[in-house]
Amino acid sequence: MYIGDYMGRREIYSPDTLAVVDAGKDPHWRFTYRQMNERANRLANWLRDEAGVGKDDRVGILAYDGVEFLDAFFACGKLGAILTCFNWRLHPRELQQLMQDTTPQAMIFSHEFGPSILQVKPETPFVNRWLHIEGEAVDGSGHFETVLQSAPATPVVTESLTEENIACLLFTGGTTGLPKAAQISHRQIVWNAFNTVIHDVRHDDVTVNVFPLFHAGGLFAYTMTMMIMGNTVVLTRRFDPEQVLNLIQQYEATFFGGVPTMYQMLTTAPNWEQADLSRLRFCTSGGAPLPVALVEKFGREKGVRFKQGFGMTEFGPGLFALPAEDAIRKAGSIGRPNFFVDARVVDDDNQPLAPDQVGELVLKGPSRSSGYYNNPEASLAVMDDEGWFHTGDMAKYDTEWYFTIVDRKKDMFISGGENVYPVEIEQVLYRHPAVHLCAVIGVPDPTWGEVGKACVVLKPGQTATPEALLQHMAEHLAKYKVPRSVEILDELPISAAGKILKRELRQRFVGG
């Protein structure tokens, strides 16, 4: 049976190919596809026999990236179970609520999160077994590697599994309340792989994954596609710019994916000048527009070509692609929809808009998720009667069908009756030679309703005053778009996926 049993099928074709390098271990752990399939079978047997996990049951994981995360995913696939991937940034109270909503029967966790596990355990009696990765036991938890080796390696398969069964739950960042759990089916995984292969991946590719595996960008943007293809994935425990540059060189990575903040941080790593990136066929960037100056720096100093794109947990993440030859000509664009994705820009009445008009981006295609777990109201709210998924992103497209994300609906603010899109302002700020990272938020104003505040981190060794940055923006933007203030900060709050957390900036400067 091939649905769900990814490693069982892959072992048939490439048993001795290097599948995974866990660079979070010292020395690095290396596994072939035969070894990955054996580990998945052992864990599946243990989960079934010791934790009572079967089809459609949930298995929770709260862990840094490592081979254990993939073991859990592939074991769940064999059982028809649903891997429930918790964000390790969660407060214990949030974790508890999400666990109570999804009721996992087994829970796997990195030992660093032992204190959180101790807090939630009394309120989660539905968890039958707890497994810790590395470190000491936490209140009777089993050791992952020990139970893995003690379990039989006999093949496990669930013949009744179909492409519409759910493989995992990934939590989306909500603007209010708790995150929602997007249901990722085996169908979605396969169609996302199709989209990614058509535009990006070849056989024998090697990549270094720096995204957390609880995130669509980590588990599905490339990792699963690469393993379906029989390629090699190098895992990092957490993003470390110096280590990443070394790994790209050591394992001769052929492509690399990150977000703009990560690429900014790579250029200031102590080994940037010495790093050999010559084997990279391309780099991809998503999550936010990539500054042209950064594209030029990578090209000039390392000969690296950039592809850019756009994805989201509920629909991809292989949605749009901007080829390397358009990186400068179409700077700021996310490119065109990938092969099996349809896209429109619509107005508030859900009517399609013409080129160069700003509206909401809506999507249709077989890589869409299966709604939100245990939340039918939210599932219905994002789908219209014609089957279009409403992203909440404000976008436009040009006459060549290249799309540009203008901003999130929630990030847009209204100043004096005019819509202001922070992304546009941030792109201007990134043109200033002293700006390393920046984020613009809307703050209350008694006259205009809201005005912009720019939060800026300067490059090491560079100086710039708030007044100079305001003048720079005034030279490139309409007056109503220019923020009223600039805050120079030592750092910006960054998510595990490398994105700037504007919500935390709003809480800091606005409250609530």
N, C-alpha and C positions, 0 to 999 in steps of 0.2 A: 504494500500500500504506500503510495507516494505522498498523499496529502498529509501534512503534519510531520512525517518522518523524514525531515530534511537530511539528516546525517546518514540515515540508513540508505537512502537513495544515492547520496553523494559518495559514500564509501564504495559503492559498486563501480563507479566510474574513475575515481582518483584516490584509491586507498592510501597511497604513500606520499601524496602531495602535502606539503606543509600548509596547514589550514590556519592555525592561530599561534601567534607569539604573544604571551602574556608578559609585557615589559614592565609590569608593576611588581614582578617577582625578581629577586636577586639571588642567583642568576636568572635570566629570563627562562620561563617555561615555554616549551615548543611542542606542538601537537599536530600529528597528521590527521587526515579525515578518518582513518580507521580508529585512531585513538579517541577522537572526538565522538565518534559513534559509540564506542565502548563506554565512555564516560556517561553519555546520555542514556544508554540502556541501564547502566548501574543505578543512576539516580532515579530513573523512571521506576525501576523495580522497587527501590526503597520507598519512594513516595507512595506507590500503590500499596505495598505490603505493610509499611509502618505508619503511614499517615492517612491511609484510606482514600487517597486521591484518585479520582476517576474522571471520566468525560464531563466537561463543563464545570468541574470544581476549580477553585482558584488556589494558586500558589503565590504567596507574596514574596517580594524581594526588596530589600533596602540595602544596597551595596554599591561600593565603588566599582569601577570597571575592572573586569578580570575574567578569566576563563570560566569561573563559577557562574557568572551571569548567563553566559551562552549555554553552559551545561543545563541550567534551569530552563531556559527557553526551549532547547531541543528535547529535553526530557518531557516537558509539558506537551510538546507537539506529539510525541509518541503516545501519550496518555489521552490526548484530546482535552487536556486540562488548559487552564487559562493563566498564563503568567501575569501577575499583577505587579506593575513596576512602580515602586514608590520613590518619589523625589527625596534624596537624602538631605535637602535643605529644609524639609518640613519640621515645624515645631511638633513636639510629641503629642500635643492636643489635636493638631491637624492630622497627624498620622493615625491617631486613635480613631478619629471620626471616619477617615477614609477606610480603615480596616473594618470598622463596624458596618460600613456600607457595602463592602465587597466580600467580607467574611472568608478570608483565605483559610484553608485547612492546614497549611504548612507555611512556615515563615523562614526565609533565609536572610541573613544579615551580616554585614561586615562588623568585625568586633568593635570598631570605633563607635558604632551606634548602640552598643550595649546599654548605656544609660537611658536612651529613648525606649529600648525594648523593655527594660525593667519598669518604666512608667506605664507602658500600654498593656503589658501582659495581664494584669489583674482585670482589665476591662475587655479582654478579647479571648474568652474561654473557648471559642469555636476553633482556635488554632490547636491542632493535635500535636504537632511536632515543631520544634524550633532548631535551626541549624546555624551555627556561627562559622564565619570564614576567618581562619587564622585566630591568633590570640587565645584567651582563656574562655572557658564555658561561662555562660550567663544564665544563672538560675536553672541549671540542669540542661541547657541546650547541648545538642550534639555537635561534634566537629565535622564540618562538611567533608573534608578529604578522607577522614576515617570511615564515615558511614558509606562514602562512595566506594571505597576499596573493599568494604565488607559485603556489599550487596552483589548479587549475581549479575553477570553480564549478558544473560539470555536476552534475545531480541524482544522488544515490546512494540506492539502496533495496535492501533484502534481502527478496525476495518470500517466502522460505521461513520467515520469522520468524513465530512464534505467540505467543499471550498467555502461554504458560508459559515462554518463553525468558527468561533472566536479563538484566536491564538493568544492574544494578550490584551491587557488594558494599559493604556498610556494616559496619564493625567494631563489635561490642558490647563494652562494658567488662566483662571477666570478673573474678570474685573471685579466681581463681587462674590462673596461666599467662597465655598470650597471649590477646588478644581474639579472638573468633570472628567469622568473616565471614558475616553474614546475606545470603542470596541474595534479592535484590529482583526479582521478575518484573514483566513488563509488566502482568500481571493484577493484581498487588498495587497497582501505581501507580494503575490505573484505579479499582479498588474503593475505594481510599483517597480518590481524588478524589470519587467519589460520596458517601461519608460526609461529607467536608468541605463539599461544595457544599450538601447537604441541611441542614446545621446552621449554616453560616457564610457562605459566599462568594456574592456576586452578580456579575453582569456589570458592568463598568466600575469594579470595586474597584481600589484602589491600596494596596500595603503596603510597608513598609520591613522587609527581612529582616536580622536581627541574628545569626541562628544560623549556625554554620559549615556549609558545604555538604557536608562529609563526614559530617554528622550528619543523622539522619532528620528532625529538627525543621527543619533548614535547607533540605534539598533537597525534602522531600515534605510536610511539614506544611502549607505554603502555596505555596511557590515553584512546584512542578510543577502543582498544582491551578490556581493563578492563570494559568499559561501555557497550560494546556489550555483554560481559559475565555477566553483572549485578553485578559487584564488586564495591569496594569503592576506590575512588581516592582522596587523600589529596593534595590540591594545595598550593604552596607557592608563594608569590608575586614575590620575587626574592631570589636567593640562599643565605642563611645565614647559615653557618655551625652549629652554636650553636642551632638555631631554628630547623634545620633539625634533629639533634640528638634527640631533645626533642619530635618532632612530630613522629618520628619512634617509640619511646617508648610509647608516649601517645596513639596513635591509633593502636598500636600493628601491625605495618606493617610487612607483610610476605615476601616482597622483595623490593629492592630499586635499582634504576638505576642512574648512574652518569658517568662522565668522569674522567680520572686520576687526573686532577688538583683538582676536587672537593673532591676526596677521600684523596688527600694530605692535603687539607684544613680541612677536618673533623678531621684528627689526631692531628691538632694543635688547635682545638676549646677548649675553657676553660672547657667544660663539657665532653670532650672525656673520661677521666678516669672513670667518674661516669655513663656514658651512658649505658643503658641496651639494647643491640641489639639482645637478645636471641630469639626473635620471628622471626627474619629474616631467611627465608629458604635459601636465597642466595642474593647476590648483583650482578649486571651486570655492566660491564664497556665497553665503546666503545669510538670512536673518536681518540684514540691513544693507543699504547701498554701500558699495565699496568705493572709498575715495579714489579719484583718478590718480592723485599723487602716489598712493600706495601701489596701484597697478604699475605705474611707471617705475617706481623704486624697485619692485621685484623684477621687472623686466630688464631694467638697466643694470642692476647689480648681480642678479642671479639667473637671468635669462629665462624666467618663469612666465608662462602664459596663464592668464586667468579666464576661467569660465565662471559665470555667475548664474544664480538661479533663485528659486523661491519654492518653498514647500510648507506644509502644515500638518500637524498630527492627524487631523481628521480626513486628509485627502492627499496622501502621498507617501513620503515627502517629495517625490520626484515630479514636480508639477510644471515648472518653467525652466528653460535653459537659455542662457545668453552665450553664444560661442565666443571663443577667445578673440577671433578676428573683429568682433564687434565691441570689445571691452572699452575702447576709447570712443569709437564713433557713437555708440549707444550708451554711454556712461550713465549710470543710474537706473537703467532698465533691467528688469528681470528676464527679458527675452521673450520668446514665443512659448505657447503651451507645448508641452511634450506630446508625443505622438498620440497617446490614448487619453488625452485630456481636452475637453472643450471648455471655453472660457468666454464670458461676456462681462461688460460693464453696464450696470443698470442704474436708473434713477430711483427716487423714493417710491415711485409707482410700479417698480419692477419692469420698466420698459427699457429695451436696449438703447444705449447711447451711441452716438457717432464718434469717430476718432477725435482725440484731444479733448474730450469732455470727461470731467471727473465724476465718478459714481462708485457704487459698490461692486467689487469683484465677485462674480458668482461662477461656480464650476459644476461640471457634469462629467461623469465617466466611471469606469469600473474600478478605479482605485480608491473610491470613496469608502470611508469607514461605515460601520453598521450602527451608527447612532451612539448614544451615551448610555453606559451601563446603569440600570436601575433609575433612569431619568427620562421617561418618555416625553415629558413636556419640553425639556431642552432639545431632545432629538427632533421633535416636530418643529420647534421654533427656527431651526436653521435650514429647513427644507421648504421650498415653495411647491405649489401644486403641479408644476411642470418638471419637478425632480431636480431643480438647480439648488446647489448648496451655497448658502450665503456666508461669505467668509468674514464679514466685518471689516475688510480692508478697503480703503478708498484707493481707486486706481484709474488709470486711463491707458489708452493704446493709440498708436499712431497709424498712419496709412500703410505701413509695412507690417502691421500686426505685431509690433513689439510693445509689450506691456510695461508699465511703470507703476509701482506702488507709491502712492502719494503719502499715505499715512494710514494708521489704524483709525477707525472711527473714534475709538476711545482716547487716542492721543491727540486728535484734532481738537483745537479750542477756538472759540469765537471771540474776537476782539473788535469791539465797536461795530458789530454786525458782520464782520468779515471772517470767513473760515481761514484759519492759520494752520499749516501743516508743518510740524516740527522737523520732519525729515528734510524738507527743503532748506530750512535754516541750518541744520547740522551739516549738510553738504557744503554750504558756504563756509562754515567755521573750519571744516577740515582742509580748506584751501589755504588757511593761514599757516605759515611755516612753523609756528610755535605750538600748534594744537595737536595733542596726542590722542585724547579721547574727549568726546563731548556728548551732551544730551540736553534737549530743550523741553521744558515742561510749561504748562499754563498755570499761572497763579492768579488769585483774585485781585481785581483792581476796581476801586469805587467809581471810576469814570468810564472805563472801557469794558467792564465785566470781567475780562481776563486779559492778561498780557504775558509775554514770554519771559522765562528766566533761563539763561544758558548756564549749564554746569560744565566746567571745563577742567581737564587735566592737561598740564603742559608737558611737552617733551623734556626729557632730562637735559639739563644745561641750558634750556631756553627760557626766556622771560617774555611776558606780555601782560600789560595791565588790562583790567576790565574796560577801561576807556578805549584802549587801542583795539580791542576785539569788537566793541560796539561800533567803532568807526569803520572797521573792516566790513562788518555786516551791512552798515548803512550804505556802503559803496556798491553793494551787490543786490540789495533787497528793497522792495517797496517799504515805505516808512512804517506801515501798520504791521509788517512782519518782523521788524527788528525788535528783539527782546528789550525790555526796559532795564534789565540788570544782568550782570554776569558774575557768577560765583566761581572763583578759582579754588579747586579742591585738590587734595593729595591723591585721591582715588575716587572712582565711581563704583557703586554696588554692581557686581557682575554675577549673573546666574551661573549655575553649573554648566549650562550650554554655551557660556561665553557672551550672552546678551546683557546689555545694560538694563538694570532694573529701574525703570522710571517710576514704578509704583513706590519704591523706597525713597526716591528723591522727592516725590510728592508728599509722602508722609513726613519727611524731614522739614520741608520748606512750607508746606501748606497745612499739614496735619490731617487727621482723619484716617 
